[in-house]
Amino acid sequence: MSETAGHDSTDLSATIGSFADLVAEGTPSPGGGSVSAYCGVLAASLGQMVCNLTIGKKKYEQAEGRVIEIRSELERLGHRLRRLIAEDAASFDRVLAAYRLPKETEEQRGERARRIEEAGRGAARTPLETAERSAEVLRLLEELAKIGNQNALSDAAVGGQLAFAAIKGAHYNVAVNLGMLPETEAAELRQRMTGTGEESLARLASLEGLASQG
């Protein structure tokens, strides 16, 4: 949906293509974790678009103060998720580097095990933050769908789907790295994933319901 002319499609293709090409290369990173964070960025951007299509409209003037607050929150979340794209790739690279350390002596094996656990902690906690920040985006999109420009309801709904994809994708990347962590720490991260996942699924269902009525 758009109430004004959009950007040139050629420019859009070039901008999107650069990241897509990086993902398509035959290297392990950026991979699913970075792509999940990128989905979160796009979700936040769609939310900001809905805010901008709401602010200044007489029909929505009573909600304008809150919509301005939401826009600010989405901007903050979007900036953080942008950084998480790179942080996820870097955390994966640290895991690979740790596994490549020598293990010929007892001392080397001990250092290698320590570095693997340390790298695994980053590789699990980085996508967990992606999931939790994306869950915040989804919460704000659900609110926007109720108080924002109803002509942009489909955009809020698409943002919700992207935010949920970011959450699910990030959770996959947390889970695959839990084996490198002590069980007590892994259990804590699983619990956080469960809470985020259940709450986000309910919010997505609410958002879908609102969009289907539009």
C-alpha positions in Angstrom: 0.0 0.0 0.0 1.2 3.5 -0.7 -0.5 6.9 -0.7 2.3 8.6 -2.6 4.7 7.6 -5.4 7.3 5.1 -4.4 11.0 4.8 -5.0 12.5 3.9 -8.3 12.3 0.1 -8.7 15.8 -0.1 -10.2 17.4 1.5 -7.2 15.4 -0.8 -4.9 16.6 -3.9 -6.7 20.3 -2.8 -6.5 20.0 -2.0 -2.8 18.3 -5.3 -1.9 20.5 -7.3 -4.2 23.8 -6.5 -2.5 22.8 -8.2 0.7 21.0 -11.0 -1.1 24.2 -11.7 -3.2 26.3 -11.9 0.0 23.9 -14.5 1.4 24.0 -16.5 -1.8 27.8 -16.8 -1.8 29.3 -20.2 -0.9 30.3 -19.1 2.6 28.6 -20.0 5.9 28.0 -16.4 6.9 26.0 -14.3 6.6 23.4 -17.0 7.0 20.1 -17.7 8.6 20.8 -15.8 11.7 21.7 -12.6 9.8 18.7 -13.1 7.5 16.5 -13.4 10.5 17.8 -10.1 11.8 17.2 -8.6 8.4 13.6 -9.7 8.5 13.3 -7.9 11.8 14.7 -4.8 10.3 12.2 -4.9 7.4 9.4 -5.5 9.9 10.4 -2.4 11.9 10.7 -0.4 8.7 7.2 -1.3 7.6 6.0 -0.3 11.1 7.7 3.1 10.7 6.0 3.5 7.3 2.6 2.9 8.8 3.4 5.5 11.5 4.4 8.0 8.8 1.1 7.3 6.9 -0.8 8.0 10.1 0.9 11.1 11.6 -0.7 14.3 10.3 -4.0 12.7 9.3 -7.0 14.4 10.9 -8.8 11.0 11.2 -6.1 9.7 13.5 -5.2 12.9 15.5 -6.3 11.4 18.8 -3.8 8.5 18.4 -1.0 10.7 17.0 1.0 11.1 20.2 1.2 7.4 20.7 2.0 6.7 17.1 4.9 9.2 17.3 6.2 7.2 20.3 5.8 3.9 18.5 7.7 5.3 15.5 10.6 6.3 17.8 10.6 2.8 19.4 10.6 1.1 16.0 13.4 3.3 14.8 15.5 2.3 17.9 14.7 -1.4 17.4 15.4 -1.2 13.7 18.9 0.2 14.3 19.7 -2.5 16.9 18.5 -5.2 14.5 20.7 -3.8 11.7 23.7 -4.2 14.0 22.6 -7.8 14.9 22.9 -8.7 11.2 26.7 -8.2 11.4 27.0 -9.4 15.0 25.4 -12.7 14.1 27.8 -13.3 11.2 30.7 -12.4 13.5 29.6 -14.7 16.2 29.4 -17.6 13.8 32.9 -16.9 12.5 34.2 -17.0 16.1 32.7 -20.5 16.5 34.5 -21.7 13.4 37.7 -20.2 14.6 37.4 -21.9 18.0 36.8 -25.3 16.5 40.0 -24.8 14.3 42.2 -24.3 17.3 44.9 -27.0 17.9 44.1 -29.9 20.3 47.4 -31.8 20.5 48.2 -31.2 24.1 46.0 -31.1 27.3 46.6 -27.4 27.6 45.5 -26.8 24.0 42.4 -29.0 24.4 41.4 -27.0 27.6 41.9 -23.7 25.8 40.0 -24.9 22.8 37.1 -26.1 24.9 37.0 -22.8 26.8 37.0 -20.9 23.5 34.3 -23.1 22.0 32.0 -22.5 25.0 32.7 -18.7 24.9 32.0 -18.6 21.1 28.9 -20.8 21.5 27.5 -18.4 24.1 27.8 -15.5 21.7 26.4 -17.6 18.8 23.3 -18.5 21.0 22.7 -15.2 22.7 23.0 -13.0 19.6 20.1 -14.6 17.8 18.2 -14.7 21.0 18.4 -11.0 21.1 17.3 -10.9 17.5 14.2 -12.9 18.5 13.4 -10.7 21.5 13.9 -7.4 19.7 11.7 -8.7 16.8 9.1 -9.7 19.3 9.0 -6.1 20.5 8.5 -5.0 16.9 5.6 -7.5 16.5 4.0 -6.1 19.7 4.2 -2.5 18.3 2.8 -3.6 14.9 -0.1 -5.2 16.6 -0.8 -2.0 18.4 -0.4 0.0 15.2 -2.9 -2.2 13.4 -5.5 -1.1 16.0 -4.8 2.7 16.1 -2.9 3.5 12.9 -4.0 4.3 9.4 -6.4 1.5 8.4 -5.4 1.9 4.7 -2.0 0.6 5.7 -3.3 -2.4 7.7 -2.0 -4.8 5.1 1.5 -3.3 5.6 1.3 -3.8 9.3 0.3 -7.4 8.7 3.2 -8.0 6.4 5.5 -6.5 9.0 4.0 -8.9 11.5 4.7 -11.9 9.3 8.3 -10.7 8.9 8.8 -10.1 12.6 7.5 -13.6 13.3 9.8 -15.1 10.7 12.7 -13.3 12.4 11.7 -14.8 15.7 11.4 -18.3 14.4 14.5 -18.1 12.4 16.5 -16.7 15.3 15.2 -19.4 17.5 16.5 -22.1 15.1 19.9 -20.5 15.4 19.8 -20.4 19.2 18.8 -24.0 19.4 21.6 -25.2 17.1 24.2 -23.6 19.4 22.9 -24.7 22.8 25.0 -27.9 22.8 28.1 -25.7 23.3 26.8 -24.3 26.6 26.4 -25.7 30.1 23.0 -27.3 30.6 21.8 -24.8 33.2 22.5 -21.9 30.8 21.0 -23.7 27.9 17.8 -24.4 29.9 17.5 -20.7 30.7 17.8 -19.8 27.0 15.2 -22.5 26.1 12.8 -21.0 28.6 13.2 -17.5 27.2 12.6 -18.9 23.7 9.4 -20.6 24.8 8.1 -17.4 26.3 8.9 -15.3 23.3 7.5 -17.8 20.9 4.2 -18.3 22.6 3.6 -14.6 23.2 4.5 -13.8 19.6 2.3 -16.5 18.1 -0.7 -15.0 20.0 0.2 -11.5 18.8 0.5 -12.7 15.2 -2.9 -14.4 15.4 -4.4 -11.1 16.7 -2.7 -9.1 13.9 -4.0 -11.6 11.3 -7.5 -11.3 12.7 -7.3 -7.5 12.4 -6.0 -7.6 8.8 -8.7 -10.1 7.8 -11.4 -7.6 8.9 -9.8 -4.7 7.0 
